[in-house]
């Protein structure tokens, strides 16, 4: 008899997955994410098949061994479930049934699964069992289930099936006891993606704010669960109602990374969303200032700002003749004729406003982009800084008088 070993290696990114071991013509249940390795002990060349076709993408047959005795398949997923066969002579075929991420059914409890799912039925009876199945249709008869590759051991204490399409009742028998497993198969869609959406689109919030996260899933979901920083959420601090998680009054303790997990009808493996980081901001606002680029004034501040307001230095609101605030409340778009002393106010989470210093805007501000918002200095007729033509004349006269005085003193 050829020695056959099958070893499913621990996947490095799955902290809680366990190694799967089995043998030829028997079933192995594998957690999602494990690595599969099947080794055949023979000196002959092996031909590998998966469900009578080509091996799944991602497989690797050891090409350094001309007999191709070793087949590996990393990062197992549900689509890798099926029957693997190794043929190395016309009369020698070894079978390995691999089921990835099966739904575990409990005796005496209706097990609802999607059409095409995999199931695991584990009897509580000890010994060599016999199994039967009766379809849930009128006039159906009880049929034996005895194929060796559907069981994990020769004692047949655990039955595994893939691509389940028919509802009915499975029975595990060890006289005089019987365990019954009712299974209902329905049209369900696999869970393919899970993500979290924040109502209002906010993940940075002020203390005492209300936060609602909603789990959006593609596919049919049996149940939801929520985690914070990879640990089940504390229901004393948050309210969970299926796909919604609500925090009625946020505190700094609520800050962290939240994830939603969905359980479907095809596997016991949960499908998780990416983490959504909730940041609870500081209530203090400081360092409020105005910067300018062309005809746009921008209000900047340090801390959690709930809103921005614009006003003139005397406290009156900015009128439409001076400028307009659009969707970006921190920006004031100046009109061509805007002129005056502008102030912005940053409103914090505590509803208190902190004002900036005054930003002076003079005439023709549209061409004065390099002057920090101040009115342009006057120039002389030659374009030099000064006080304009009248100021230049007075300065020249004073200079001549000063020179004449100095000459007079030197002549004495």
GISULJO-V875588 format. One record per helix or strand of 3 or more residues. SS is the DSSP state (H for helix, E for strand). FROM is the first residue (numbers start at 0). LEN is the number of residues. If there is no record, write none. Layout:
SS;FROM;LEN
SS;FROM;LEN
This chain:
E;3;6
E;19;3
E;25;5
E;34;6
E;46;4
E;58;3
E;69;4
H;77;3
E;81;8
E;91;9
E;102;3
E;110;4
E;116;6
E;129;6
E;142;3
H;147;3
E;157;7
E;167;7
E;176;10
E;192;6
E;210;8
E;222;6
E;238;3
E;243;4
H;251;3
E;255;8
E;275;5
E;284;9
E;295;8
E;304;8
E;330;4
E;339;9
E;352;3
E;358;3
H;364;3
H;387;24
